[in-house]
């Protein structure tokens, strides 16, 4: 039902929502307006970044030494090398349901957990850090508010569609280990929902609701002034393409009154954007294998980071070459297509890196459409991976001939 009903409780509460991603994470809060924590330690753009890298450093004793943007500081990296600290990135992938295909996720740049540390304990350490950042931010931004709500906090955490009961219990255990709640009896203050459900709420609030009066995305031909037709439903598919997982949810939507019902089991695959980057790492290692200089792991790692933050996002067509700017004007080796610090890659090579992820989405959609109780006529692509123009173009190319309206809401990332 839209618009959402305001909170009518008898006591003041704070809602903290944690988005722990494979590559980046953040916190939102409601007091009562929904805002994002926009200031974290060691951020380059102070007050402007709402997310931090999902990175931790552990020392040889298993203690946390640096988290998030702090772990990217030059002096921290230098100290980590000198003292043998363990760096963890993409550690969230260590938590996954056994039924999901996962043979491809290890060995591609994903570090093993520190000795004696479980994935749940790492998640707890990271949640503790995020909570401390959120508390500091709220204390600095809202005068005398924290004391009035610190004992009445509701915690919201999302998880991939494919995570089952075991993974959900691991999240709850991590919340307890992080000190966000003091006992199992307080688990009622911890609320879990799938990333697919969260994405649906985003689409409802930011796309469907604003267009209900003058529908430009929703197919208005499915509806008329006739009361009987107003009760007709429209099938909606929400594709939450994230860094680690890709989640698909299929729903039946009614506009009068507005309601949603799940019409097919949710789908999940471990083929998010980080696996495009992982395949890029493998490609670069093969292409530069014979080079004494450019096959250096440090240079490869630099290229992979640039690919992930730039080349992957800019790629639009396999008909044009792509480039990774990694060095200086002196970097030149025509044998390996390196000129003036630019490594040249064929457009089709880049397109091939995306294909397993695209195929996983199409396969998951076809599975849902076979069992859905209503035909799908509207699709949304959201999540950080949705920033890829190539991913959106390829999926649009697939969905439009099926008569499915397909869009990428603004603010998806």
Secondary structure, DSSP 4 states (H G I P E B T S, - for coil): --SPPPP--SS--EEEEEEE-SSEEEEEEESSSEEE----TT-SSTTT---EE-EEEE-TTS-EEEEGGGGGSHHHHHHHHHHTPEEEESGGGGS--TTS--TTSSSSS-PPPPTT--HHHHHHHHHHHHHHHHHHHHHHHSTTTHHHHTTSEEEEEEE-TT--HHHHHHHHHHHHHTTSSSSGGGGGGEEEEEHHHHHHHHHIIIIIGGGSSS-SSS-GGG--S-HHHHT--EEEEEEEE-SS-EEEEEEEEEETTEEEEEEEEEEEES-SHHHHHHHHHHHHHHHTTT-TTTT-HHHHHHHHHHIIIIIHHH---TTS-EEEE-S-TT--BGGGTEETTEEEE-HHHHHHHHHHHHHHHHHHHHHHHHH-SS-EEEEEEESGGGG-HHHHHHHHHHHGGGT-EEE--TT--
